[in-house]
Amino acid sequence: MAIVPAIDSSSVLIIRDDAEGNLEILMVKRHANIKFAGGAYVFPGGKADITDKNFEDTTDQKDEFSGLYFTSFRELFEETGLLLGGEVENQEIFREKLLNKEITMEEFMQRSGAEFTSTDLIPFAHWVTPDDYPKRFNTRFFLCKAPEGQNPSPDGCEMVEARWVKPLELVAQASEKLMYPTIMNLKRLGRSKNVAEAFSALKRQKIIMVKPIVIKGKKGEFRAIDKEAGYCEEVGRQVFHPSMKI
């Protein structure tokens, strides 16, 4: 059987410290009627648009994350209403027009004066769906500090909920509503107590592309990943929920 090409996509781990100084991450919940991962809690993000790379021509990013910086910026704004680089006048009106396809992203940038800077997004991880799946993604994960003074809101179409949670608490409470890469990245992020620790830890970790190996046994299916990719050995092999295989 031919291997299905993996779709370029991005996911944004957008974090902040709560009132007690503890790390929180923004998660969004996909609409239950969406065919792929309906009802799952995910990081904001999505598929790359062919025009996204046009907004990165002036940056010096030349790695496997190139082109996905702006995808992250765009998807974060569309799905949560958060605008990196600072708020703009009539931000919600612009977002509504963008979601309704009344304006393009290029028109939004020109009319609103919104500024995009790739340095707001720091590469965090790189995952690729196993070869034998019918739908595959080549996903780059970025770490980002939440913009001050802005409150997230779901788009009401793809995303029906947006909430701040502690990474490990969400894994413990709702693992059946999380995809395998989401669980693994939440566990990795959960080692840090606050935003400063999370960014400091990232500086010490080399990004290695992860393509899980599916292992089938009498007790079900498991996944194994490269221990060098920065995930704890004890979570390097994880049972995954049958409805959340990607």
Secondary structure, 3 states (H helix, E strand, C coil): CCCCCCEEEEEEEEEEECCCCCEEEEEEEECCCCCCCCCCEECCEEECCCCHHHHHCCCCCCCCCCCHHHHHHHHHHHHHCCCCCCCCCCHHHHHHHHHCCCCCHHHHHHHHCCCCCHHHCEEEEEEECCCCCCCCEEEEEEEEECCCCCCCCCCCCCEEEEEEECHHHHHHHHHHHCCHHHHHHHHHHCCCCCHHHHHHHHHCCCCCCECCEEEEECCEEEEECCHHHCCCHHHCEEECCCCCCC
